[in-house]
Amino acid sequence: MTQGRQPLTIMDGNPPTCDFSTKTKRGVYLSKSLAFVILVIFALALVATAFLVYNFAACPRTDQLANVTKYELTHCEPKLLVIPLTADSNKTVVTTETTTALVETTTIEEIPTVTDVRLPLNVKPDTYYLKLTPYIFEGNFTFDGEISIVVTVKNETKQITFHGVELTYHNIKLLKKENGKEIKILSRTEDVPRQFQILSLEEPLVAGKQYYLNISYTGILNDNLHGFYRSSYEEKKVKRWIAVTQFQATDARRAFPCWDEPALKARFTISIARPSNMTTVSNMNIVATQKHESLKGYVWDHYAESLPMSTYLVAFAVTDFGNMSDHNFSVWARKEALPSAAYALDIGPKILKFLEEYYKIEFPLPKIDMMALPDFKAGAMENWGLLTFREIAMLYDEGVSPTTAKARVASVVAHEIAHQWFGNLVTPAWWSDIWLNEGFASYVEYVAVDAVEKTWKLMEVFVLNEVQSVFKLDALTTSHQISVEVGNPEEIGAIFDKISYGKGSAILRMMNHFLTDSVFNAGITAYLNARKFCDAEQSDLWGALTNAARERKAFDADVGVVMDSWTLQTGFPVLTITRDYKTGVIHFKQERFALVNITSEDQKSPVWWIPVSYTTAAEKDFESTRPKLWLRGERSIAVKNITVSDDDWFIANIQQTGFYRVNYDRHNWKLLVNILNDKNRFQEIHPINRAQIIDDAMNLALAGHLDYRTALDITSYLKHERSYVPWKAGLVALGYIDIMLSKGAYYLEYKRYVLRLVGAAVEEVGWRVSAGESVVRAQQRADLLAAACHLQHRACLEHAVRLYTNWMLSPNPDAYNEIHADIRSTVYCIGVQTGGATEWSFAWDRFTVASSPSERELLLSVLGCTRAPHLLYRYLELSLRNDSGIRKQDTVRVFSAVAGSAIGEPIAFNFVRANWQRLKDYVGSVSTLNSIIKIVTRRLNQAHEYEELQRFVNESCSELGRPVLQVLERTSANVAWMQNNYQTIIDWLLKADKNGPAVADA
C-alpha cells in the first residue's frame, strides 16, 4: 500500500516540470513601487484563497465538469433527512445533510504501534445510510461522502472507536436516536497504526440505547486497486474513467467510516450520485432514481436496504458499461467486450441453481450482477449480489480464447457464487478462519463445474491444482496453520494464500470422503441455517457435521477432534508403510513432512488423525475411498489382518483423498516401479493414483525420505502414459530438477531424458485441434507442446517458428491469425524466444492493440520469452510505467514472464534489487511485492546466491513477514538439494543417456 494521502491535483502520475532550484539568479532588480504592488497583490490573493477554502472545503470538486455548476450549501447544522423513495413504498433513505462548516479543532495523534488491532466492543453498528458522490474525471479523482450510522451501545462508554483511512472529515455529529439531542464530541484522535478514529465524548453513552453517528467527509479515488478506486480504459480511442470498489479484507474503511471487521454485520442503505450518462450497480437492486438536488447533469440512484452483511462485502461501481440479463442474473462489461460475457451469463445461472440445491437454501438476494473490470488486483471478488472479476476471469471469446480459458471462467464464476452462502450468508468471525470462506469455495467450484460441465471431469484435476500444488508450500517450516491468528492488515493479506485456499479445500474433500456425501451435505446445510446472517467459527462447522454423522450413525468420532489436527497444526504428515513380508504385519507410521531437517522437538511432535484407504494388486479397488483404518492421533500402528501377497503391490490413499504423502518399504516401491513400467498393465492403477505415486516419490526423494534413483525409475514409465493427470504430475515433479540443473553442465542429459519420455505423447496430441475437444485434452496439448519446445525438440521448434513467421508476414496480423488459440502460448513464446528485436517488437505491437483479455494476457506472458537481456530489462522497465499500456494489476505477470527462464531470472532479481523503492511506490501492495520476490528467486540454488538474498531481505524487505521467510527457507532448501542430490541425479541421467535410444530431433 502507498503510505499517506495522494495529492488531489495530480492528473497523470508524472511529476510537474517545475524548477525547484534554490540558486539565486543574478541581474533581476525590483523598484520599491513595484515591490509594493506585488506585496498588495499577494495579500489580496491570501485573503481570496482563505475565503475559497472556507466556502468550498466540503463541497464537491466540480471545476472540471463542463456541465456542472458550482453550488453552495446554506445549512450549516447537520440533520437527519428522511427521503421517500417511491410514492407507494415504506422504505426510506436516512442521510446526513452536507455542511460547509468544518469540525471544530480536532486532536490528531499517532499512537505507538500495538499488536491488538480489534475494535472495542462497547458500540456496535446496526445500520449504515451511505451517500456517495464520486467525481470521475481526470485530474480530480475524489469523492464526497455523507454517512449516518445507527449504533447500539453494548456497554456504557465515553468513547466511540471506528475505522477510517485516507478520509478527510468535515463534520461529525452524534445524536440520540430517541430525541435527536446532540452529544458533544470533545476530540477526535487518530490511532494511525490500527487505523482507528476515536471520538471522546463529553457524557457517557447509555448501554442499550441507540445513537446516530453522522459524518460528512471526502475521500480519494485512488489508483492502487483497493478501497474505492478509479480505473480507465480506451474505447474508440477515447479514454473513459470508471469508479469501482475492492474492500476485502480491510479496505472498506477507505471508502466510508465503519466498523470494518467481518463479524460486525449491519444493514446498508446506499445512494450513489452519478453523471446521467453513466450507470451504477451495488449489492442490492435500485428502488428509485431522482435528479440530483445540486449537481447539474447528475442523478441519485437509491438502493434497497441490504440484508445484514460485513463491510468487506459492500460493493458499488459507477461505469458506462453495457449489460445483458437472464431474469435476475446480469453481466456487465465494456461495451466492446460485452459479447465475450455471454458464456458467463450462460453458466452463471446454471451454477446458481445447482448450488441452491447443493446447499438446500435459496439464494437470499433479489438479483446477481457480475462485472468484468479492466483493473482488478484479485482474480475475482464475491461481494454479495455484485460479483467483480478481472476481465480474463469472466470474459471468454470463442476462437480467440483458448479452450482452457472456458474452464477458468466457469471455475471462477462457480467460486464466487459458492461464496454467496459460504462467506456471505455465514461469515467467519475473524480473518483467522478465512479458510472457511476460501477453502470451501475452492472445493465447491470443482463440485459445481463438474455437475454443470460433466464431460470436463474437473474433479480429477483437483488433485493437481489443489492437493499436490499446496504440498510445496506446506512442506516449509515457515508455513502456517489453516486457522491462524492474524492482526494487522498486512498479516491478514498474507493468509490469502495456498494454505487457506488449496489446503482448506483439500481437507474439506478429505472430510467429504470419510463422512460420505450425504452426511457432509447435511452438515453443511445445518451449519448454514444455524448461522445465517451471523458470524461463525470453525467449531460451529465441526459441531454441525458431528451431529449429522451421529444422526446417520456414519462416523463414531467427534469431527472437531479429527479436523482440528489438520487446521490447528502447521504442515502435513508423510505416512510410511512398511510391510513385514514374513509375518504379514503392516506397520503405519506418521511424521511431519518437511523439505528441510526439522530440529525443533515442537515441530517434530505433531500427529494427525489420518484416514487410510488402500487397495492391493489382487483387489484393484480404486473406487472405495472411505478409510479402512485410522491413525487416531497415534504416531504408529501395526495391522495384522490385511491380506496381501508378498509379490503384490500395496497402494494407500485411494485417489489421493487424504491430505498426506505415502512412503513405502523398498520392496513395495520396486513392485510399483515394475507395474508402472509394464506398458500393458500400468493402467490397472487409477490415473489419480499414478499421479500420486509420481508426485509422492519425487518429493520424498527431494526431502531425503527416498532414494532418488527409485523416484526417477518411476518417472521412466511416462513414456507410455497418455492420461493428462499423471503426465501433469510428472512434468511438475521433473520441473524442479529442470530448474535446479538449468544453469549446470549436465542440463543436456536431463533434456535428452525428458524428451525421450514426452516424444510419443507429443506425437499423439499433435498440433491439430479437433472441434469439440475437451478442456482436459486442450490443457494436455498445451502442457506437452510447451515442454517439448522448452527442451528444444527440433520438430516442435520448427513448427512453432513457421507458424509465428507466417503470422508476422500476414498483411493484417491483428485481423487475421490462423494460429489456433489452444496452441498460441507455445507458438508465440518460441517465436519471440528464437527471434530478436523484430519478433519481440511484433508481439509488443500486437499487445498494444489487442482488445481480447485472453490475448492481452497471453502476449504479456510470451514477451518474457526473449533471451535478449536488453529486451528483458526494457520489458521490466515498461511494467513500472503508467503510460506503457501494462496495467498495474499485470505487474506480477511481467516479472513472472521474465523470470521464467535461466537467463531472465537473474535479470529480474537484479532489477528488483536495483529498483526496490520504486517498485514499492508503484505497486502499493505488500502481497504484490511478496509475489514478485517469490517469482524472481525460484532458481537460486548456490550458497553465495542465498547470502545475497539474505542480505537483500535484511536490508530492504524484512517487513514483508512470513512470505519472505518462506522464500529464504525455499532457497536454503535449494542449496541443500544441490549439495545432497546433484551428483546422484547426474549419475542416474548419464546412465539413462547411455542406455536409452538416441533422440533424433533433440
N, C-alpha and C positions, 0 to 999 in steps of 0.2 A: 504494500500500500504506500501511496505517497504520503509524506508527512506534512501536516499543516494544511492550510487552505489555499486554493488556487486563486490567483487574481481573476477578477471577473471580466477584465478588459482584454485578456489575451485572446486573439482571434484564431491564430493558426498554429500556435505552439512554437513559432520561431521568435528568437529574441529581437527586440527593436533595434533598428540601426541607429543607435544613439552614440554620441561621443561623450564618454564618461571621464575624459582626461582631466586631471587636476592641474595640469601645467598652465601657468599664466601666459596669455598671449600678449605680445607687445604691440604698441602702435595704436591702441584704442583709448581715447580720452573723452570724458563727458563734461560738458559745461554744467554749472550749478543749476541753471534754469531747467536744462534737460533732465538732470538728475532729480529735480523736484517734481517734474511732471511724471516721471517714471514711478517715483515713490507714491504719488497720489493714485495713479492707476493701479499700482499693486495693492494699496489699501482698499480701494473700491472692489477689486477682484476678491480679496479675502472676505469682505462683507457679503458679496453676492454668493460666493461659494458656501459660506455658513448658512445663508438663507435657503439655498437649494438643498443642502444636506438635511436641514431641519424639515423641509416640506416634503422631500421625496424619499427619505431613507426607507420608509416602509412601503413605498408604492411599487407597483410592477415596473420592470425595466422595459420601457416601450419605445425608446429612442429610435430603434432601427426597424420598427414595424411601420411601413408606409401608410397602412390603412388603419392604424390605431392612434387615437389622440391621447395626449396626457390628460390625467384627471386627478382630482383631489378628493380625499375623503374628509368630510367635515366633522364627523362624530369622533370624539377622542376617547370615549369610555367604551370598553368592550361590553357587549351584552349578548345574551343568547337570543338567536333568531330562530323561529320555527317557520320553515318554508314548506307549505303544502306542495306535494309533488304532482298530484293529479286531483281532479275535482272529486273523484269517487274513491280515493284511496285514503286509508287511515295512516299510512306510513308518512313519516316526516324526516327531514334532514335538520339536525341541530348543528349549528355552527357558531363561530365567533366572528364578530364584525371587525375587520381590519381597522387599525387606528394609525394615525400619523405620529402619535406620541410614543417616544421610546420608553423602555422600562427605566425606572429610577436607578441611580448609580448602583452597579452590581459588583459584588466581590467575585473575582475570578482567581482562584488559587490552584496551583498544581500540587497535588498531594503526593507524597513519596510512593514509589512502586509497592504494590501489595500483591499477595497471592490470592486473596479472597475476592473474586470478581462477581459474586452473586448479589443480586439486589436484595435490600431489606424486604421483609415480608409484611411490614406494617400496613402497606397500602397496596391494593390490587385493582387493576383496571377492569371495568365491566364492558364499556362501550366506547368506541372511538368514532367521532364525527369529524371527518377529514376533508378539507377543501384545498385543492392544489391548482396553481396557475403556472404552468411551465412556459418559459419564453424560448421557443425553439427557432432561433435564427442566429446565424454566425456572428460571433462577437459578443453575445450577451446570453450565455448559457446559464441561466439561473431559474429559480422557481420561487414563488411566494406560497406560503402555506398558512392555513388557519386551522387550528385543531381544538376541539372540545372533547375532553376525556372524562367520562363518568367513572369515578374511582370509589371504591368501598374501603373504609378504614377497618382493618383487622385488629390492630392494637393501637391504643392511644399514642400519639406521636406529635412532635413539633417539627418534623421534617418530612418532606416528600422527595424521594430519590427515583430518578428515571434515567433512561439512556438518551443521549444526543451527541452527534459528532458532525463537525463541519456545518453547523447551523448557526445563523446569526439571529438572535432573539430580539424582537421589537417590543413585545408587550406580553406580560404574564399576569394572569389574574386567577385567584382561587375563590370560588363561591360555594356557599352551602346550597345543596340541591333543593332543600325543603323550602327555603325562603329567599334565595338569591343574595343573602348577606355576604359581603366580601370579607375574606380573611386576609389580613395584611401579611405580605411577604417581606421579611426583613432583608434577605440577601439571597443571591444565587451563587453557589460555589461549584466550580467545575473540577471534578476529580479526573484529570486527564488520563492517567494510566488505565483506569477502569471505565472510562468513557461515561461517567456519571454526571448528571446535573442534580445538584442538591439544593432544594429550597428550604430555607429556615423560616419558620413562621412565628408570628407574634403570640399566638394562642394554640393550644393543643387541639388536634383533630379528635373527634369523639369516636370511639370504637362502635362499629355497627352503622354509622352514618355514611351518607354518600355526598360527594362534592363534585363540582365541575372544575376541572383544570383547563383554562382557556389560554392558548398561546398563539401569537402570530410571529412568524419567523420567515427567514429567507435561506434558501439552500443553493447548492451548486449542482448543475447538471454536469457531472464530471466525465472524464473520458477514460476512466480506469476500470470500466466494465463491472462496477459494483454500486450498490445503492440505487439512486435514481440517476441514470446516466444518459448521455447523448450518443447517438450513432448516426452514421451517414452512409449514403450510397448514391451512385450515379444512375440516372435513367434518362435516356435520350440526351446524353451529355449535360444534364442538369444535376447539380448536387442537391440532394434532398436530405433533410435532417429529421430525425425522429427522437423520441424520448421514451425509454423503457426502464424496467426495474430488474434487479437481481439482488435479493435480500438474504438468501441463505449464505452463511449461517448467521452473521451478526451485522448486517448492513441495512436493516430497516431503519435503524437509528440515524442513518444519513439522510433519510427522506422525511421523517417526522419524529417528534419526541414520542417515546414509547417505553413500555416495559418489554424489552427485547430479549425475552427468554422463552423457550418453547412451551413451558408448562403454563405460562401466564396468558391463557387464551382469552379472547374477548370477541365481541361482535363489532363489525366495521360497517359504517355507512360512509361511502366515498363519493365525492363530487370532484370532477376534473374539468377545468376550463380548457378549451381548445379553439384553434382557428376553425372557422366554419368549413374550410375545405379539407379538414383532416377528420380522423375518427379516433375514438378512444375505446379501449377494452379493459375490463377489470375482472375480478373474481366472480362477481355476480352480474345479473342482467340489468340493462338500463331500464329505469322506470319513468324517467322524464328527461326532456331536453328543453332548455329555456335560454333565451337571449341573455348574454352577459350584461349585467347592470351598468358596467363602466367601460369595458374594453370593446371598442368598435371592431366588428368582424369576428368576435369571439362568442362562443356559446358554452353553457354549462351542460355537462352530462351528469345526471344524478343516478346513482346505482342503488339497487335494493340492499337492504341490510343483510349482512352475511350471517352464516352460522358461526358459532364460537370457533375461532381458529387462532393459530400462532402468528406472531408478527412476521416471521420469515416466509410465510406462505401468502402474504398480501402481495398483490401484483397489479400493475396498470401500465398501459402503453398508449402513447399518442403517436399515431402514424398516418401515412397516406396510402396504406396497403390496400390491396384488394382481398376479397374473401369469397369462399364457396362454402355451402352448407348442406348438411344432410340432417334434416329435422333439428334436433338440439345440439348437433355437433358441427362445428365450423373450423375451417383452416384459414389462416391469414399469411400473406407473403407479399413481397414486392410484386407489383402488377405484372411485370415481365416474367417473374418466376412463378406466378400463381399456378399455371398449368402443371408445374412439377410437384405440386402439393396434392395432386389427385390420388396418388397411392396412399398417402397418409389419411386422406379423407375416406378412402375405401376400407382400409384395415382398422382404423381407429374405432368406429362404431362396433365392428365385429369383436374386437378385443374388449371393449367396454361391456358388451353383452355377455361374453364369456366370463369376465371377472365378476359381474353381478351374480352369475350362477355359481362361480367358484367360491366367492365369499358368502353367498346366500344373503346378501344385503344389497338393496337397490342403491344406486348412486344418488346421493342426497341433494345434489345441486340441480338447478333447472337447466343447466347447459354446460358444455365444454367447448372452449376455444383453444386451438393450437396455433402458435405463431412462430414463424421462421424468421430469425433476426440476423442481420448482416454481421453484427458484432455481439458475441456472447462468449464469455470465458469458459463456462461449464459446457458440457455436451448438451444438456437439457435441464429443465427445472420444473418440478411438479406443482407449482403454485395452484392452489385449489380452484379449479374451474378455468384457469388460464395457464396452459402449459406452454412454456417458451423453449425454443430449440436453437441451436446453431443451424444454419441453413443446410449444412451437409447431413445433419441428423434427421431432417424432416422432408427434404426435397429429393425426389427420385425422377430422373429423366430417362425414359425408355430410349435405348440406343446410344445414349451419352454416358449415363452412369453404368458402372459395372454391375453385373448381377448380384454380387455380394453387397452392393450398396442397398439393394432392396431389403435384404435381411437385416442390415444395420438400421434402416428406418423402422422396420417392423419391431425390432428389439427395443429400440429407444422409446418408441411410442408406447409399447407394452410396459416398459419400465416405469414411465411417468404416470400412466393410467393406474398401474398397480399401487402407486403411492397414494392415490386418491383415498384409499382405505387405510393402507398401512403407512402411516406417517401423517396424513391429513385428518382423517376421521379420528384416529388414535395416534397420539404424538408422544415420542419419548419425553420423559420429564426433564431430562437434561442431555446434553450432547454426548455424554459418556456412553449412552445407549443408542447412538445414531445408527449402529448396525441393525437395530430393529427396523429402521426405515430402509437403509440401503441394501442390507443383506437380503431382506425379504423381497424387495423389488427386483434385485438382481437374480433371484431364483425364479420368481413368478414370471418374469419376462420370457424365460425359456418355456415354462409350462404353458403360458398363454399363446405364444407364437407357434409352439408345437401343436397346439389344439386347432389353431386357425389355419396354419400352413402345414398340413400334415406331411407333405412329401419332403419337406426340408430335413426332417429328423434332427432338429437342433439340440435335443436333449443329449445326443451323443457328443456334440461339440462342447457341451457344458464342461465336460471333464478337462478339455484342453484350455478353454478360456478362463475358467474359474478355479478349478481344483489345482491342476498342475501349475498354472500361472502363479498363483498366490504362494505356493510352496517356496518359491525362490526368496520372497521377502520374509516369510515367516520362519525361514531357517536361520535368520540372523539373530544374534543375541540382542540386538538393538530393535527387534520387532516389538510389538506391544500387544496387550490383551485386546480381545474384541471389545469388551466393556472396560473402558479405561477412563480414569479421572482426567479431566481437562479443565483449564481455567481460562486463560486469556484467548483472544480471537485467533492468534497465531497457532496456539496448541489445538484449538478447535478445528481450524482449517487443515491441520496436518493429519487428522484422523480420517479425513475423507480419502482413504487410500484403499489398496487392495485387501487389507485386513477387514475393514468394515464392509466392503462390497463383496470381494471374492470369497474370503474365508467365512464371512457371515452367511453367504448363500450356500457354501459347501456344507456347513454344519446343519443348515436347515434341510438340505437334500438328504443328508445322512439321517437326520431325525425322521423325515418323512418315510424313509425306507424301513427303519426299525420299528416305527409305530404303525405303519400302513397308511395308505391314502385316506381311508375313511376316518380313522382316528385323528390323523393330522388335520384334515379339513374341518372336522367337527370342533376340534380345539381352537383352531384359528377363528372360526365363526363365533364361538362363545367368547373368546378374548375381545374381539371387535365389538360385539354387542355390549359386553360388560363395561368397556372403557370408552365407548364412542363419545365424541365431543370433549373428551378429557385427555389427561396425560397418563402415561404408563411406564413401568419399569419392566425389565426382562423377567422378573419374578412373577409378574402378572401373567405373562405368556406361559411360563412353565406351569403355573397353577392350573390354567385352563386346559393345557394339554394333559396334565396328570389326571385331572378329573375325567376328561374324555376317554383316556386309556383305561382307567379303573371302571368306568361305567360299562365299557365293552370288554373288560377282562382281557385286554390285549397286551398289557405291559405291567410288570409287577413292581417296578421301582419308581421312585419319585423322579419325574423328568428334570426337575431343578437340580437334583444331586448329580445326575448324569451330565447335563448340559453346562452346569457351572464349571465343570472340569475343563470344558472347551472354551468358555467365554471369559473366565476369570484367571486363566493362566496363559502366559506367553508361549508361543511355539506350538509344536505338534509332535506326536511320537513316531518312532520307527518301531515296527513290530517285527522282532526277529523270531523266525520259526525254525526250530531245529528238530529234525526227526531222528529218533534213535532207531536205526534200522534193524537192530537185534531184538529189542523188546516191543517195538511198535509204538512206544510212548512218543508223543509230540509235545515239545516244550514251546511255550509262547512267552516272550519276554519283551517288555516295553522300556524305552528310554527316549529322552528328548533328542530329536534330530537337529543337528546344528552344523553349519558349514565349517566352523572353527571349533577347536577344542574348548570345551566348557570347563573352566577351572573352579568356578564358584559352586559350592555344595548346594546353595539355594537354587541355582539354575539347573543342577542335575536332578533335583528331587522331584519335580512334578510327575504325577501319574494321572492317567486319564481313564475314564470309563470307555472301553474300546469295544464296539460291536464287531464281531468276527464272523463273516460269511466265508465259505470256502467251497471248493469242489476238487475233484480228483480226475485223473485220466480215465478211470472207469465210469464215473458219473457224467462228466462233461455238462453239468447243470449250471449254466451261466444266467439263468432267469430268476432263480431264487435268491433274492438279495437280502432277505431278513437274516439277522445273525443267528448262527447255530450255537455260538457260545460267546461269553463276555469276559473281558478282564475288568472286573468291577473295582477299579482303583487299585488293583493289585499289580505289583511290579512284574510278577511272572506266575504262570500256572503250568501244570503238566496234565495232559489229557491222554487217557488210555483207550478210549472207546471209538477212535476214528480208524476206520478200515481203509488202508491204502497199501498197495503192493510196493515192495522195495523199488521196483523199476517203473513205477507210475509217478508222474509228476503231481504236485500238490500246489494249488493256487488259492491264495486268500484275498479277501476284499473284492468280492464279485462286482464287476462293472465300476470298480473304484468308488463305491458309495460311501465308504468310510474315509474320514479326513486323516489319513496316515499313510506312511510308506511301509512296504513289506520287504524284509530281507530273509533269505533262506540259507540253509546249510549248503556247502559246496556241491554235494551230490544232487540236491534238488535243482540248483542252478544249472548243473550240467544237463539234467533231464529237460529243462526248459530250453536251453540252447539247442539241444538236439531236435525237439519237436518243432521249434520255430524255424529251424534251418531245413526242415523237411518240406519242400515245396508242395508236396501232395497232402500234408497233414496239418500244416500250421493254422489253417482256418478252423480247426477243431476248437481253438481258443477264441473267445469272443473278441471282436476288434477293440473294444474299450480296454479289455484286459491285456491285449497285445500292446496297446499304447501305454498302459500302466507299467507293464514289465520293462519296456524300454526306458521310460522316464524314471522309474524307481532305480533300475540298475545303474544308469549313467550318473544319477545324482548320489546314489550310495557310494559309487566309486569316487565321485568328486569330493565327498566328505570323508573318505577314508574307511568306509564300512565294507567295501567290496573291492576286490582286485579289478583294476581297470581292464585287464585282459579278458576277464569274464564279461564285463559290460560291453566291450567292443565286439566280442564274439556274438553277442545278442544282436547288435546293430547290423551284422552282416546278413541277417535274414531279410532285411528290407529290399534286397534285390528282386525278390519275388512277391513283395507286398504291393497290393493295389488299392486297399481301402484308405480313405483320407485320414481318419483319426490316428491310426498308428503311424502313418507317414509324417503327419504334422508333429507328433510327439518325437519322432526320430530326428526330424530336421531341427527342432528346437534344442534337443539334447546335444546333438552334434554341433549345433551353432555355437555353444560355449567353447568347444575345442577350436572351432574356426576362429573365434575372436582371440583366444589365447595364442594360437600359432600364427596368426596373420602377419605378425612382424618378425617371424623367425625364419631360420634357414631351411626348415623342413616342411614349409607350407605346401610345397608342390606335391609331396607324398600324400598329405591329407586330401588335397583336391582330387588327386587321381583315385583315391579310395572311395570318396563320396560320389564321384562321377560314375564309378562302376555300379554303385547302388542305385542311382537315380536313372540311369540310362534307359532301361526298359520301361519304367513308369512314365518318363517324359515322352518316349516314343508313343506310348499308348494314348496319353491325353492329347498330345499334339497341339497344334496352333489353331486348328479349325474349331470354331464354336458352333455347335448344333443348336437349332431352335428348341426352346423349351427346356434347356438343361437345368438341372437342379442347382441350388445355391452351393451345396457342398461340392459338387463337381466343378463348378466355376472357381471355388476357392482352392481346390486341389490343383487345378491347372495353373492358377496364378502362383501358388507356392512352389510347385515343381519347376516351372519355367524360370522363376526368379532364382531358384537355387542353381539350376543348370547354367544359366548365363553368368551368375555371380562366380561360378567356378570355371568360367571360360570354356564351356562346352562349345566347340567350334561351330557346329551347325546352328546352335541357339544364337550365338553372336551374329553369325552371318545373316540369319533370317531377320533378326531384330534390326540390324543396321539397314538392311534393304528396305524394310517397311518404313523406318524413320526417314531415310533418304527420299523415298518416293513421296512421303508426306511433305517434306521440305520443298520438293520440286513442284508440288501442286500449285497451279496458278492462284488458287484461293484456299489456303490451308485452313482458314477459320470457318469456311462454309462447307468444305468437303474434306472428310477424314475417313479413309477406308479401313483404318486400324480398328478392330473390334474393341469395344470398351473393356471387355474382360481381359485383354492381353496388353492394354496400353501401358500399364505400370512398368512391365518389363521392357517393352519396346522403347518407350520414352527414355527410361533410365540408361539403357545400353546405347541409345543414340547420343545422348549427352555425354556419357562416360567415354565412349570411343572417339568422340569428335573433339573439337576445340572451341574457340570463342564463337565461331559461326553457329555451331549446333546449340551451344548454350544460349546465345542471344535469340535464336529462333524460338526456343522453349520459353524464354522470358517474354518475348513479344506475344506469344500465344497466351501466356498468363495474364498479361495486362489487358487483353481484350476479351478474355473468356468470361461468359456470364453464368455458366453452369457451376454450381458449388462443387460438384464432384470433380469436374475438370480442373477447376482452380486448385483444389486441394491436391490432386494428383501432380499437377505441374509444380506446385510448391515442394513436393517431396522429391521429384526427379531432378530439380535444379541443383540439388546437393550431390548428384551422382558424378559430376565432373571431377576429374583428377587434376585439374589445373589449380594450384594453390591460389593464384591471384583471383580467379573467379570465385573460389570458395570464400576468400576474405571479402570480396565485393558483395557476395550474397549475404553474408553475416552483417555487413555494414548496412545494406539496404533494409534488413529486418528491423533496424532500430531507427528508421526514418519515417516520419508521418506522411511524407509525400511520395513514398515508393509504391504504394498500392498494396503493400503487405499489411494486413490488419494486425492490430496488437494481439488479438486472440490467436494468431498463427505464428507468433514469435517462436514458441516451443517447437513447432513443426519445422521451421527453418533450421534451428540448431540440431534437431534430430536428423534431418536430412544430411547436413554437412558432416555430423559426427558418425554417420553410418558406415564409414569406411576407415581402413587403417591410415589412409592419407589424411582424411578430413578430421578425424577426432582430435589429434594434437593441435590442429589449426583452430578448431572450435574451443578447446580448452585454453589455449593461449589467448584467444580473443576474449574469452570470458574474464580471464585474469587481468588483461590489459584494460578492459572496459567495464570493470565491475560496478563502479559507482554510477556510470552512465546507464548500465543495464538495470540497476536497481531503480533509478529515477524513471526510466522509461516504462518498465513493465508494471511497476507499482503493486506487485503481488508477491508475497512470500512463497506461496505454493508454486507460482510460475518459476521463481528463482530456484527452488528445490528441484523442480523437474529438469531444468536446464543443467544444473550441477550433476544430477544423476546421469543424464544423457551423455555429457561430454567427458565423463570419466570411466566409461564402461570398459575400455580396453587397457587401462593402466594395470600393469602386472609386474613391474620391476620395483625393486626396493627404493631406488632413487626417485621414481615417479610417485611412490607413496609418500616419501618425505616431502616432495614438492607440494603434493595435495594437502598434506597435514599442515604445512607452513601457510598455505593459502587460506585454509579454513580458520586457523588460529588468528591470522592477521585480518581477515576480511569478512568471514561469514559464519563465525561460531554461533551467532544469534539465530541461525536458521533452525536450531533444535534437532529433534530426533532424526529427521530425514537426512541431514548432512552427516550425522553419526553413522547412519546406515551406509552411506556412500563410503565412509572411511573403513568400515568393517568389511564391506564387499571388496574394496581394493586390497585390504590386508589379506583377505582370503584368496584373491587372485595371485598375490605374491607367493603365498604359501603353496598354492596349487602348482605354480611353475617350479618351485623348489622340490616338491614331493612327487609330481606326476609327469613332468615334461619328458624325462628320458624314457619312462615306461611307455608313454604314448608313442614317442618316436620309434622306439624299438619295435612295437607292435605294427606300426604303419609301414616300416621298412620291410618287415617280414611279409605283411599283406601285399605290399607292392611287388615283392619278389615272386610271390606265389600266384598273384592274381593275373588275369589276362590283360594284355595290352589294351589301352583305351585309344582307339584310333583318332577320335575327334577331341581329345583333351588338349 
